[in-house]
C-alpha cells in the first residue's frame, strides 16, 4: 500500500438493496457492496473489475455519495462524507466528478456542447468567466470551432464521450469516477478516449476510479486493480502483480476468460487438451484481505502463486451449475 494519505477511502462499506414481495414485505436482501475497505491515492488510477452484477458501479456510486451507504464510512481527505448533511457535502461535489458509461443518455439533447460544459461551472462558480473555461475544456478534448455550438445528435459516440469528459474536468476536480467510459465505443475510439484520459491525468493531476469489465483496457490504464465478486473485494494490488501473479481463484478465472484470437498462440500457450475450459467453482466468496506480498492483498489469504488449482476446476463439457449453488464460469487462458 502507498504510504501517502488516501484521497478517498471506503471503510467497511456496505450497500444492500431489499427485495420486496407481496404486501411490501422484504423477502431477501441483495448485498451489492458487502464490507468493502479500500483506498484511492492521489494521482493514481484504481481499476475495479469483475463480472456484471459484482457491485463495481454501486461501489463507485456509494463512494461518490450518489447512493447512501447501508453501513460503513466514505472518507474524503479524512472527512467522513456519510456523516455530513446534503448541504455540507455540496462543497465536496466540485472536487468529485463522474464520466458516465453511456455517452448518448448522459448528455442533454436540447443543449449544445458548450452549454453542457458550462452547466457545472455555473453551479460551482457563477461569477467566473465560465464560457472561456468551457471553451478551454472542450478544446482540451478536441471539440473546437463551430462544433461547440452543435447539439449531441450531431456528434459520434466518441465525440459525445469527449464532451462528457470535458464536462467532468471543467471544474478542475481532484477525483473522477469513470464508470465503464469506453464500453459502448468501438476499439479505435476506445483507444483515443483512453489516451485522452491519460493525458488529462498527467496535465491536471487527476485521480481515477476506473470501473470496467474489459481486462485489456484495465491493464493498460490502471495503477492498481481491485477484483470484485458478489459485492466483495477478493484481490487488490498493483496491476502488474494482479495480472502476472494472480492469487485468488476468481482472479485466475477472470484472466483465463480473455479470449485468444490466434489459434496457434492459443495452442502454444495451453498445450495439449487446450480446449478444456477452466471454471471457478464459486467457493471462497470473500473474507478478510490478507497481504500476501508488498501491496498485494487477497481475501482469505489465498497466497498460492502460479497455477494453483484451489477453487478452480476444468470442464470439457458445457457450462452448468455445480449442484450446490456455486458458480461455474466458462473460461479460457490468457497468454503470458
Secondary structure, DSSP 4 states (H G I P E B T S, - for coil): --SSPEEEEEEEEEEEEEEE-GGG-EEEEEEEEEEEEEEEETT-EEEEE-STTSSHHHHHHHHTTSS--SEEEEEETTEEGGGS-HHHHHHHHTTEEEE-S-TTTTS-TTSBHHHHHHHHHHHH-TTS-HHHHHHHHHHHTT--GGGGGSBGGGS-HHHHHHHHHHHHHTT--SEEEEESTTTTS-HHHHHHHHHHHHHHHHHHT-EEEEE-S-HHHHHHH-SEEEEEETTEEEEEEEHHHHHHS--SHHHHHHHHTS--S-HHHHHHHH-TTTTSEEEE--------EEEEETTEEEETT----SS--TTEEEESS-----SSS-----B-PPP-
